[in-house]
Amino acid sequence: PADGFLYFPSWINLYLTEDFIANDYNPTSEFYLEFASKLEDIFKMIGRKEERPILETMRAATYSFFYKANDGKIMLFQLHNDVSDILISKFKQALDFISDLLVERYPEVANAIIKSYSYNERVYYVGYQHDSWVIIDPLLYVTDQINSEYRKNADLRAHKPDIILQEDNLNRRHTFGDNWVLEFDGLSTYLDRPNDVGLYSSICEKNLLAARKFYDETILIRHQYYSGNFPIPEQQREYFDYFELITTALIFAYSSIEAFINNFIPDGYTFTKPNGTKVMDKNHIERSLPLTTKLKTIFTGIYHTPNPEQEKWWQNLADLQELRDQTIHTKQHYSQTRYSKLLSREIFDTVQVYKVIIAYYGKYILEKDKSLINDFPYNFGFDQVYPALMTDRTYKDIYNSLHNPSNPL
């Protein structure tokens, strides 16, 4: 199919029907064994003579197996060149894959087909990965390639790029950074828009790394030898440096969670207090509700998440919030206790809970609306980008305005 996903045709195409799978495929039958033997002869003639690593891509393959179901939908299995016994084994796995699909043995496969992009709602792609056949969504596969290339040179504290693919030719695309023009003191600066969570977490991690070095080299030794109760002035300076580092880390860890939550409260969302006396919009929610309330009440309603108070990370979050509040709203009578906590073994788990929380909510946000993943920060387990689609006319209009207005496509 000329949909812009495959680079070039395969050497050999094999066509399978649903009737063949349902009526004739029996791995122990005389008919199938003879058929497989003839196919293996072909693989021996043109396949590799010895097994070796293969740099595989789902956009090109030596052999293609087209399976056409009775409803007219086609599944295209892409198979790379290898030695004959491996090729025949993978082919048999493909037949088993189809058989399991027909008897609805694995509903997740049927669900993956439904979710996979197909320009004409007819041809779907299957690739061999990690010793099994899996549904390949060409839209996401192409976007992942673009995103991977973008990430090689991008600053991961910035917002993810906007990727737009032509709906009937996935080789045609436009990629835009999410840019800002910052105006200050009579100057203008054009740059990629920072992702608040990415920026805050970077500040946190840099300070946490330096704080960990002091802790490992100074505090852990004291646990071993129970000494060092009276550090000399030079060592006290190191303690104060540590307090700066760990305090900065915990403040920006908390800020990362808060920025993340506020970002994923939809514009136009409203919340009515339980007594029904007040309706709060997004701005009011951001300003007025505590972080824990936003998770317990707002996020559970928007993203249908479980009660976060039952999660293992909830206590660490409560500890982080307490330390952050005591730092921002300093009360002298509690300062000695607070600084003692900053030197405790648990402080690093407390600070790093922000990464656990953000990663935890990623799957719920993705289930709610896959396009929201574009606002997710890099390095939290959800680095993918979901593309937008455009028509051929829109592609040409954008291309001409960007590249060649005097000689348009």
C-alpha positions, 0 to 999 in steps of 0.5 A, a space after each residue: 500500500 502506498 501510504 508512505 510507511 514502507 520504504 520499498 517492496 519485499 523480495 517475496 510476498 506470501 498471501 494468506 487467507 482467513 479460510 487457509 488459517 481456519 481450515 488448512 493450518 494444522 502444524 501436524 497435518 501432512 498438508 501443512 508439513 509439505 507446505 512448510 517444507 516447500 517454503 523452507 526450500 525457498 528460504 534456503 535458496 535466498 536466505 542467509 547462510 549463517 545467523 548474524 545480528 540484524 539491524 531491524 526496521 519495521 519499514 523495510 523487510 525481505 519477506 512480507 506475509 499478507 493476511 486478509 481476513 474475511 472482513 477485508 482487513 489486511 495484516 502485513 507481517 514484515 520479516 527480515 532476512 535470516 537463516 532458513 530455520 529461523 525464518 520458518 519458525 517466525 512464519 509459524 509464529 505468524 500463523 499462530 498469531 493469526 489463529 489466536 486472533 481468530 479465536 480471540 485468545 488475546 483481546 489486547 491484540 485486537 484492541 491494539 489493532 483498533 487503536 493502530 492508525 490505518 490510512 484507509 482503515 484496511 491495512 495494519 502492520 505487524 512486526 517481529 520484536 523481542 521474539 514475538 509478533 506485535 502490532 506496529 502503529 505506523 503513526 507512532 513508529 514514525 513519530 518515535 523516530 522523529 522524536 528520537 532524532 530530535 532528542 539527540 540535540 535538544 535540551 530535555 528541559 524544554 517542551 516536547 516538539 510539535 510533530 505533524 504528519 501528512 495523513 496519507 503519506 507519513 514520510 511528509 512531516 513538519 516538526 516545530 519546537 514550542 517557541 517563546 519570544 521573551 521581552 525584557 529591558 528592551 530586548 527580545 529573546 527567541 527560544 524553546 519554551 521550557 517545561 516547568 517540571 523538566 526545569 525544576 526537576 533538573 535543579 533538584 537533581 543537580 543539588 541532590 547529586 552534590 548533597 548525596 556526595 557529602 552525605 556518603 563521604 561524611 554522614 555514612 562514615 559517622 554511622 560506621 564509627 559513631 564519631 564526628 560529633 564535634 566537627 571543626 569549623 571547616 567541616 561545619 561549612 560543609 554541613 552548611 553547604 549541604 543544608 543549602 543543597 538539600 533545601 534547594 532540592 526539596 523545594 524544587 522537588 515539591 515545585 515539580 509536583 505542583 507544576 505537574 498537577 497544575 499543568 494537567 488540570 484542564 482549562 475550563 475545568 470547574 470543581 464544586 465544593 462538597 457543600 455546593 456553596 462554591 464553584 472553583 475554576 482552574 485558576 482558583 483551584 491552583 491558588 487555593 487548594 493544597 497539593 494533596 487535596 488536588 491529588 485526592 479530589 481533583 485528579 481522581 475526578 479528572 483521570 479516574 485514579 485510585 485513592 492516592 492515600 493508599 499508595 506507598 508513596 503517600 507518606 513520603 509526599 506528606 513528609 516532603 510537603 511538611 518539610 517544604 512548608 516548614 522551610 518556606 514558612 520558617 518557625 524558629 521553634 521548629 528549626 532545630 528539628 527540621 535541620 535534624 530531618 535534613 540529615 536523616 537517612 530518609 531525606 533522599 527518599 523523601 525528596 525523590 518521591 516527586 519522580 515516583 508521583 509524576 511517573 505514577 500519573 503518566 499512565 492515567 493521563 495517557 489513558 485519558 487523552 493520548 495527546 496530553 502526553 505531549 505536555 509530559 516532561 522528558 525523563 519520567 518514562 513517558 518520552 513519546 510524542 503523539 503527532 497531529 495529522 494534516 491533509 496534503 493541502 495543509 502540508 504543501 501550504 506549510 512547506 511553501 510558507 517555510 521553504 519555497 514561497 516563490 516556487 511552491 509545490 
